[in-house]
């Protein structure tokens, strides 16, 4: 089970940190990712952290967002800086199990960037 939190309303240029807590230790066998979906748009991958701790970022967030994880807390974070109105979306935590090749989703958390 994945529990996402940390969304909210922030002004342009501001920062937020999203958290995604897993119910057990899963990082050794799961890629962890953050996706987002804006109204009228398809869900898109924002950032991903792999089992070897390497990372991937969408071009639109590169240099502004940082994905990280705390193995002891079974928690993945998305630090979002220099937020823009176009970052407004519902953000979803995701895990991809590399053994079963199944995707699992947490509930979304709304991020609104507006003045």
N, C-alpha and C positions, 0 to 999 in steps of 0.2 A: 504494500500500500504506500502511496506517495501523498504527502501532505504539503501543498504549496502555500506560502504566505508571503507577506511583505508588500503587496500592491497598495496603490493609493493614488492620491492626486498630488502632482508636483509641478512646479513652474518650469518652463523651458530653461535649460541650463542646469537644472537641479539633478539630484542623485537619489536613487533608491537601491535597496538590496533585497532581492527575492531569495527566499529559502525554500528548499524542498527536502523534507525529512522522510527517509525510508524507515520502514518498521524493523528492518534488520540489516545486517551487513551484506551488501550486494555489489559493491563497486568492483570487485575482482572479476566478476562475470557479466557486468552490465555497462554499456555505454550510457551515460546520463546526459540528457539534453534539455534545453529550454526552447520551446516553440512559442509562437505568438499568432494570434488571429485578430485582425482588425475587422470591423463591420464591412461586409461585402467582399472581403478578401479570403483567399485560401490560407490555411494554416501554413506557416513557414518556419523553417529551422533557423534559430537565432544563434545558438552556441551549443557545443557538445564537448564533453570531456570523456576520453576513452579510458580503457582499463590500464593503459600505461601512462596515464595522466597527460597525454598530449591533448591538444585542444583544436577545435575548429570554430571559426566565426563567420557569420554572413558578412559580406562586404559592407552592408549598410550599418553594421554595429562595430566593425573592426576599429580598435583604438579607443572605443568608448565603453564597451562592455567587457567584463571579465568573468569567466566561469571558473569556479574552484570547488573543491570538496574537502570535507573534514571527515576522514575515515572513522575517527573515534565516535563522532556524533551521527554517522550515517546520513550526512546532510550535504546537499549540493547548494551552492550559492550562485547567484547572478548579480554581480555588482554593475549597476548601470549609472554611468556618469554622462554629463553633457547631454541630458535628455532633450529630445526634440518632439514637437507635436506629432510627428509621424511615427513615433514610438508608441503612441497610444494603441493599446490592444489588450486582449485577454492573453495572459502568459500561462503556458502549460508546462508542467514538468513531465518529462518522459524518461523511460528507461527501455533500452533495447537489450534483451537477454541474448548474449552471444552463443549460448548453448541451445536454447529452444528457438532462437530467432523470432521471438515474439516481442511485440511492443506493448508497453503498459503506460497508462496515462494517469496523472493526478488531476485533481480538479483545477480549474483555472483561477488566476488571481488577476484582477483588473488593474491596469496601469493607465492612468490618464495624465497626459502632459498638456497643461493648459495654463494660460495666465488669467 
